[in-house]
Amino acid sequence: MYESQLMGPGAFWWNSPPLAHPGLNKLLSVMGWNYERGVAEALHSFGHRMESAIRHVYGRWDITNPDPNNWELFTRIDKDVTGGAHVGNIHFPPNGMSDYDYGNTRYVVCYADNWKRYPYILDQTRSLNCSEWGCDQLGYMRWWFGHLPRFKGVYEGVLNNWWYYAVDYETAVTLAQQTNWVSIPGEPRHPIPLRPVLEQNFPNPFNPVTTIRFYLPKSEKVTLNIYDLLGRKVRTIINGKMTAGEHSVDFNARNFASGLYFYRLKTANSTLTKKMLIIK
């Protein structure tokens, strides 16, 4: 049995050849599994299913194309475009030099952070290596899935939430055609709020990296701190003036113990606190 296979009318490559099952009137995804394998391998298999779905949505996956689509950008690695790595693919992390090179300590310039605000892919870069995901396959799978777009709206005929396509491809295609809310680069994805807003971190629970997103109605000085269960401040993430609008920041808990923590956003006139859970 294949890791994943798509059956039914109009089936296409789903990390394996399609199977036209005469008894089906809707696409059905079937996945094989061996009990002796672990969670990392399960996520690996589902990742190939995701790759197949999004490749089909965009109609190609060509790393040599001079005008890359968003899927080709998302999966770009430094080995193919030096200094231009984004998130990578299931076999190749952004700094990987060969298949399954999840433990590579080589630092590369990476655009991965920009995918936390899709479809606004900006020019924010930083150097990273395998310490971002713990230098193993399971950590990389979590990191990779954590960067997949999962937002509202449609851009260039494709849902801004790519997860829909891997879960129910036909419904996702229909939804993209019917959705009248369109994201346009250069315009804010959300209206500026009347008061500060602090969102729940994602993913949660997490290990070791999660994203904290917040919104400010005006430019002002803010602090974003992490506290343990006893109320002790254990990390300051932001302490300075921020512009009005949407902001997001990654919190790496690699050196923190498992447990419940709090993150608190404080401005001149408001204090917002939420819980998050680290599981290792």
Secondary structure as UniProt FT lines:
FT   STRAND          4..7
FT   TURN            9..10
FT   TURN            22..23
FT   STRAND          28..31
FT   TURN            35..36
FT   HELIX           39..58
FT   TURN            63..64
FT   HELIX           70..74
FT   TURN            78..80
FT   TURN            82..83
FT   TURN            94..95
FT   TURN            99..100
FT   TURN            102..103
FT   STRAND          108..110
FT   HELIX           112..117
FT   TURN            118..119
FT   STRAND          126..128
FT   HELIX           130..132
FT   TURN            133..135
FT   HELIX           137..146
FT   STRAND          150..155
FT   TURN            156..157
FT   STRAND          158..161
FT   HELIX           163..167
FT   HELIX           169..178
FT   TURN            185..186
FT   STRAND          197..198
FT   STRAND          209..216
FT   STRAND          220..227
FT   TURN            229..230
FT   STRAND          233..242
FT   STRAND          245..252
FT   TURN            254..255
FT   STRAND          259..266
FT   STRAND          271..278
//
